[in-house]
Amino acid sequence: MSESAMFPTYARYPITLVKGKGSRLWDDQGKQYLDFMSGLAVTNLGHVPETVKQAIVKQLDELWHMSNLFSNPNQEKAAKLLTDNSCADAVFFCNSGAEANEAAIKLARRYHQKVRGENRFEIITFTQSFHGRTLATLTATGQDKVKEGFLPLPEGFVHVPLHDLDALRAAVTERTAAVMLELVQAEGGVIPVDPAFLKEVRAFCDQNGLLLIIDEIQTGMGRTGKLFSFQHYDVEPDIFTLAKGLGSGFPVGAMLAKQPFVAAFSAGSHGSTFGGTPIAMAAVAATVETIVNDNVPAKAAEASEYLFAELRRSLTDIPGVLDIRGKGLLVGILCDAPTADAIAELHKRGLLVVSAGPDVIRLLPNLLVTREEIDEAVALIAAVLTERAAAKQI
Ligand SMILES: *Cc1c(COP(=O)(O)O)cnc(C)c1O
């Protein structure tokens, strides 16, 4: 390949994708792939979903941009759809997941400092978590690899081990503002949070006047079998964040909060030039409407049951496969050794999957994936992992 004019921030796969429809992708050689990564949990409705495409095309003919200094009916509509279908009462739109988490961190700080008049600013997050790449969100992230070379990091973030309530208790001081977590640590290796722990964290936050922020950027928009992953549990966050699947591939993020926290932001306290632009909002409204009206989360839950059953049936006896874990259609296959070679081989055979840390193969099919597609994917994964186990024994 000729020298690239871009920063080498990604170790890219040697595949150039040029077209997608539903669960299928095609490269520039015309080779077809079955997509079990969905652009990292983004194309939850499959590639180029018709309802979202039509909404975007319609808006393209009307108005692209006019600034958040004007009212924006598309934004009102998208926000109403999100609040009608969740515990939230207000939405701030931005352009990415990191920005959504930045907004959540800012809202939590400002609520304590402006509404309650307390100098609280520290956010407690968990080891192995991932919350983004801006300076604040990479500091919030509980993995050292994203922080190397970026010192000094901003103040105000503390990490404790997941599922360790004593460590959480010990980490709280008079400066603590909030606890932030994903309900399935996705980038960290597809690690589901124990429901009992989540309940204890919620109760602990209530007892100590702390906000609970749930990062739904990867788990939201139907991915786990409910519109938002916290809806599986009898727990509501004070603030939650969305991006990835929110616009079906159109870049957009959102920070949502319940009523008591809405007044912590006033005119001028936060903003974004592009946040909630008419085209993005057309994509969000059509995405949410499609997910809700077509019962997409329930379909994802059904597909998930089948996928887990087939994976367990086909992989459990393969040496080197340690665990199959996750929730809904966010699935991790934990192996006893690095999986990069197996992932590369699956790509060669036409199945696109992605890692989640060195030893986990992550599956993120779209939420409308069929049983036939699941059969096809599981057969390929079983074949590659079996061959790999056999090669190791020689
Ligand atoms: C992807 C992701 C982010 C960051 O989103 P960007 O759009 O890449 O900024 C934050 N949190 C979680 C849980 C994610 O999966």
The ligand as a Tripos MOL2 file, in Angstrom:
@<TRIPOS>MOLECULE
LIG
   15    15     1     0     0
SMALL
NO_CHARGES

@<TRIPOS>ATOM
      1 C1        -17.2380    3.4760   22.3400 C.3       1 LIG1
      2 C2        -17.4590    3.8150   23.7530 C.ar      1 LIG1
      3 C3        -17.2120    5.1090   24.2540 C.ar      1 LIG1
      4 C4        -16.6160    6.2030   23.4040 C.3       1 LIG1
      5 O1        -17.4140    6.5580   22.3260 O.3       1 LIG1
      6 P1        -16.7760    7.4190   21.1070 P.3       1 LIG1
      7 O2        -17.9460    7.6870   20.2180 O.co2     1 LIG1
      8 O3        -15.7360    6.5640   20.4730 O.co2     1 LIG1
      9 O4        -16.2200    8.6510   21.7040 O.co2     1 LIG1
     10 C5        -17.4920    5.3490   25.5830 C.ar      1 LIG1
     11 N1        -17.9910    4.3960   26.3870 N.ar      1 LIG1
     12 C6        -18.2560    3.1520   25.9420 C.ar      1 LIG1
     13 C7        -18.8400    2.1510   26.8670 C.3       1 LIG1
     14 C8        -17.9830    2.8120   24.6120 C.ar      1 LIG1
     15 O5        -18.2100    1.5670   24.1960 O.3       1 LIG1
@<TRIPOS>BOND
     1     1     2 1
     2     2     3 ar
     3     2    14 ar
     4     3     4 1
     5     3    10 ar
     6     4     5 1
     7     5     6 1
     8     6     7 2
     9     6     8 1
    10     6     9 1
    11    10    11 ar
    12    11    12 ar
    13    12    13 1
    14    12    14 ar
    15    14    15 1
@<TRIPOS>SUBSTRUCTURE
     1 LIG1         1 GROUP 0 **** ****
